[in-house]
Amino acid sequence: MPIKKTSERIDINQRRIINGADADVMQLYPMRHTFAWEAYNAGNANHWLPTEIMMQNDIEQWRADDVLSDDERAAFKTVLGFFSTADSIAANNIVIAMYKHITSPECRMYLLRQGYEEAIHTHAYQYIVESLGLDEGEIFNMYREVDAIYDKASFILTFNEGIFDPSFKTGTFEADQKFLENIAVFSLIMEGIFFYSSFAVIFGFHRQNKMIGSAEQIQYIMRDESQHLNFGINLINTIKDEQPELWTEEFQAHLVGLIREAVDLEATFAATVFPKGIFGMNAPSFRQYIEHIADRRLARVGLPKQYNVTNPFPWMSEAADLNKEKNFFETRVIEYQTGGALDW
């Protein structure tokens, strides 16, 4: 795209999430969307790498015959199979869809950081697979071979249709609403619902003092994903303010319907992970937990709660509470530091 020659300077009032001032140059000031800059700085402060985490105890437990049951091993691998696909899908959405159409420079800065974090997460899953000597073909192909994972992936990818088209561009009511739908699906559903039952599974292992190294990596990943979710919610609420005409009653009802559908998909996934139940968790309690999480996501963007259920896993409240900046997982790291300063 050629550079437009002009003597006009960027005005803060021209800053918008989409359809804003010329975003060809990363001019951060004047800054309007400060939530994005704060998220970018938080991401830098929370930097980590999977190879900083010791996996020896996990390796010994996985190789032992009397530490993990068959059901626990199956649950661990199924969750890992979902994770390994999910972060790749999220990264593609950032790089191919979101960055191109977001016109706020500070939001673009955070998207660059977020894309890097998705790469770190994919690295972490590979590190776990390699450390434990798992069958890579089995884990990384679960999204093709396990119906519950395939259905979740297919559901998410449906909302990239059109957005990934090179000719797609914002600027019309229909296109802007389509793009807002994409943000809502990836933030509220992909990162806000589909990840959280899998997080609970891994933290269930941690509570039993099992697979601690893997759980520490997922702990860091959940911290990152919580920030991604908060950023996405801020995007949605800011677009609502900047372009209120997009937030129609029909569109709101559509999002509620999508979230209800996502809850059903996630409950089916939980039943696949827990056909019998482990660690005091089973498919019915997981459905209630998923419904509880879905209501929280709806409320954050001003949509009505659908389930009004309590959290059946009170021990998850510390880990999953997005309002907590520190000590969010009671048994380990209290404060995140940059990689070189991490002390295990």
C-alpha positions, 0 to 999 in steps of 0.5 A: 500500500503506498504511503499517503503524503499529507501535512495532517498530524494524527489526532487522538480522536482519529484513534479507533480499533477498526476504521481509524487513522492511517495505521501504516506507521506504528505511531503510538502517541497520541495514545487512546487505547491505553489498555493495550499498552498496559497489556503489552507491558504486562506481557513483557514483564511476564515473559517465560520460556518452557525450557526454564522448567524442570521436567525430571519428576514428570518424566519419572512419574510418566514412566512409573507403573504405579503413579498415574492411572490409565484414565489419568494418562488418557485425560492428560494426553487428550487435554494436551492434544487440544492445547497443541491445536488451539494455540496454533489456531489462535496464532493464525487468527492474530497474524492473518486476520486481526492484525491486518484490520486493527488500526490502533497502533497500541493494539497492534503492539499487543497483538505482536506480543500476543502472537509471540506468546502463542508461539511460546505456548506451542513450544511448551506443548512440544517440550512436554511431548518430547520430555515425556516421550509421547507419540507426537503423531497421536498428540498433534493429530487429535484435532483430526481424530478425536471428535470432541476436539475436532468439533471445537476446532471446526466451530472456531474456524467457521468464524474465519470464513470471509475474514481470511479472504484477502479481499475482506476489508472493514468499513461497512456495517456488515464487514465491521460486524463480521469482524466484531463477531470474530473477536468475540468468538476468539476472545469469549469462546476460544480463550475464555471457555474452551481453554478453561476446562483443560486448565482445570484438568491440569490443575487437578493433576497439580493438586495431586502432586502429579505432573508438576512441571507440566502444570507449571507450564500450563500455569504460565500459559493460563496467565498469558491466556487470561491477559489475552482474554482481558484484552479481547474483552477490552477490544469488544467493549471499546468497539461497542463505544466507538461503533455502537450501531454494531451492537444490535439486539440481534447481534447480542442474541447471536453471540449469546446463542454462540456461547450456549453452543460453545458450552455444549461443545465443551461439555462434550469434550469434558465427557471425553476427558472424564468418561469415569471421572478423576480427582473428584471431577466428572462430566456433570460437574464440568458442565456446571463449571463451564456454565459458570465460566460462560456466565462470567464471560457474558457479563464482562461484555454486558450480555445476560447470564444464561445459567446462574450456577455456582462454581463447583470447583472452589479450588479453581477460584484462585487459579481462574480469577482474572481479577487477581494479578498475583498469587493466582495459583496458591501452591507455586509462583507468587510473582512473575519475573522476566525469564533471566530472573526466574527462581525455581 
